[in-house]
Amino acid sequence: MDLHLNGKVVIVTGGFKGIGKGIAMQLAREGAIPVVINRSDTVLDAFRVDIEKVTDQYRTYLLDLNDTDRIAPLVDEVARDYGHIDGLVNNAGRNDNLDLDSTTWREFEQSLHGNLTHYYELAHRCAPHLRKSKGSILNISSKTALTGQGKTSAYAAAKGAILGLTREWAAALAPDGVRVNALVVAEAWTPLYEQWITTFGDEDAQRARLEEITSRIPLGHRMTTVEELADTAAFLLSDRASHTTGQWVVVDGGYVHLDRALR
């Protein structure tokens, strides 16, 4: 299916690895121009090697999105250089496991800033350009916003707010033909997930923990792949999803909404 993304300029945050990279790569395969924002990272060269196997029409910006004041001039530069912005993927963030018992309110607010504020600022700065292009916003959220996790109050709060903002922005931008949706991620194998698994001990302990998790995923008893998330993301950003807005799309093999006791 042609997604009609050829030549579309799409900003993707946190795009050097994991889900963000998967989305950037799939957009490139569809002919879009990914503009990837990522903090300075040792994997930049590897990202360039991979994306240049697909396209030479892309751009990267090294920016820590905690430095929120630098977002506006970056968006202005993209709009000036390309003449249009057609999509925004708010993806950057991390589960910092700041729990209720040991996290101060200052640490809580700092985590909210790192996981939420840049979503707002990017949408705020991109909105005028998206109105002109009848573009689309895709916010990446997490199952923690729907299920809780027990040890990640700040991250769950940010991801819950992202779901709320998805509905709010969809309502605010509907008169202008701009669609806003959220992709809700559950158990997906990414570099951050791999890093988290290592906290459970040696290889045997890690394998046991993974088997325990995947056994609870109803469809196939396996983790969601980055490619599956990226395929859905590209569809939601495209005009093939032209009447889809304000939705929380959960790509998780039924993990959140089906009985996890299914075998």
N, C-alpha and C positions, 0 to 999 in steps of 0.2 A: 504494500500500500504506500503510495506517495503521500507523505505528510505535508507537502507544500511548504517545507521549511527552508528551501533553497534561498540563500542570501539573507536570511533573517539573522539579525544581531541579537544574541542572547547572553546576558550577563549571568555567570555562574560563580557563586562563592564557594570557597573550600574545594576547588576543583582539581587539585594536583593528585589526589588519591581517593580511594574509597568511592562512596556514592557520588560525590561531586565529579570525580574523574569519569566515572561510568556515564554520567549524564552528558558531560562535555564531549566525550568520545562519540556517543550515539547521536548527539546533535550534529557533530561534524560529519558523521556518515550520512546524515540526512541532508547535507548541504548547507546547514546553518553555519554561522560564524560565531563560535564560542569566545566570549571575552571572560577570561578566568581570573578571579581575584583570590589570592591565597597569601597567607603570611610566608615570609622567607623560609624555604624548606629545602632540605637536601635532595628531595625527589624532583625538583624542577627540571633538571636535565633529562631524567627518565620520562617525565611527562611530555617534554618536547619531542623526544625520540618517538614515543608512541603516537602522539597526535599527528606528527608529520608523516607517518605512514598512511594517514587518511587525508590530510589537507594541509595546505600552507596558509589557509585563511583562518587565522585565529590570533588572539592577543592575550598576553598575560600581564598582570599587575601584581607586584609584591606589596602587600599591605596587611598589617595587623588591624582587623576590623574593630578592635577595641579603641583604635584611634579614629573615632567616628567622624571627626571634623574633616578628615581627608576624603570622605566618601563623595561629597558634593562635587568637588573639582574633578574627581575621576569620572563620575557620570557625565559631567559637562563635556569632558574631553572625548569620551566615547561618542556622545551624540554629535559633537562637532565633526569628528573625523569620519564617521560613517553616515551621518545625516539622518539616522533613525535608530531607535532601540525598540525591539519587537518582543523581547521576553526577559524575565528576571527569574532566576532560580536562587532562592534564599536557602542555602544549605549549610554554611559553615557553623560549627559549634561542636561541643564535646560534653559528654556525660562526666561531670567532675565529682560525682558521688558525695555531694555535700548534704549530709543527713540532718534530721531535725535536732538530734541531741547535741551534736558537737559543733554545729555551724553558727557563727555569730551573724547578726543581721547585716553587718558590713560585708562579710564574706558572701552572704546570700545576695545582696545587692550587686556585688561585683560579678557574681556568676550570672545574674540576670542581664547585666550589661553585656557580658561576653557572649551570651546565647540568644539575646532577644533584641537589644537596641539596634543593632546593625540591620536586622530584618526591617524594622520600621524605617530607618533612615534611607535605606536603599529603595524601598517602595515609595517613600515620600519624594525622593529625588527623581526616580524613574517615572512616576505617574504621569507627568505632563507629556513625556515622550511616548508612553504607552497609549495615552489617549489619542495621540495623532496616528499611531500605527494600528490601533485596535488590537493591541498586544495582549500578553498574558503573564500572570505571576504564578509561580509554583513555589509554595513554602514546604520545606522538608520538616516534618515533625516526628514524633516518636510514640510508640505504644505506651510509654510511661505516662503520657498525658491522659490516656484512657483507662489504664489498668493500675497505675501506681507500680512502684518497685520496692519501696520500703526504706531505701537508703539514699535517696537522691532528690531531696525536696526542691532545691534550686532549679535543677534541670527539668524536673517535672513541671514546675511552675512556668518556666520559660516555654516549654513545649505545649503546655495547655494554653498559654497566652497566644501562641502562634496559631493554634486552631481557632481561637476566638477572633483573632485579627483576620484570618482567612475569610470568615463569614462577614466580618465588618467591611473589609475592603471589597469583597464581592458585591455587597450591597451598595457601597459608595461609588464603585466604578461601573456598575451595570448600565447606568444611563449613557455611558460613553463607549459601551461595547468592549470593555476590558474585562477579561475573565480572571478569576482568582481561585485557585484550588490548593489543597494540601495533600502531600503524599506522606502517609503514616508508615514508618519503618518499625518493624519488630525485630526478628532475629535474622540479621543479614551479616554475612562474613565480610568484614572490612578490616583494614589495619588496626583501627581502634578496638574493634571487637576481639581481634586476635591478641592484642595487648592485654585486654581485660581477662581473657581466658588464662593467660599465664599467671595471673594472681592466685590461681587455685592450687598451685603446687607443681609437682613434677609432671612428666609427660603422661603417666598413667592417670593421675588425678585430673589433668586437663581433659583427657579423652573421656573419662567417666562423666565429667561435668557436661561436655558437649553432647554425649549420648543421652544424658538426662534431659537436656534442653530439646534436642531434636525429636526425642520420643514424644514430646507434647505438641508437636506441630502436625495437625491433622493431615494435611495434604502432602503425602510423600515422606513424612517424617524426616524432613531435611530443611536446611536453612534457605532463605530466599537469597538468590544471587543478585549481585550488583547489576548484572545485565537485565534481569527481570524488572528491577526498579527503574533502570534507565529507559527501557522500552516504554513503560507506563508514563514516565516523565515526559518523554518526547511526544507521545500521543496527546497528553494533557496540554502541552504547550502549543500544539498545532491546531489549525482550523478544522481538523477532523473531529475535534472535541468542541465544536463551535457553539453548542448549547449546554455546555457543562461548566457550571461555576458554583462557588460556595461549597464544594464537596471535599470531604475528607476521604481520600481513597486509600484503603488499607490493603497493601500487597504483602501478604504474610503467610500464605498457605492455610488460612483459617485460624491462626494462632490466637487472635484477640477475640473473635466473635463466635467460634465454634467450641464445643466442649473439648477441653484438652485431654480428656480421658479416652477420646476416640482412638481406636487401634486399627 
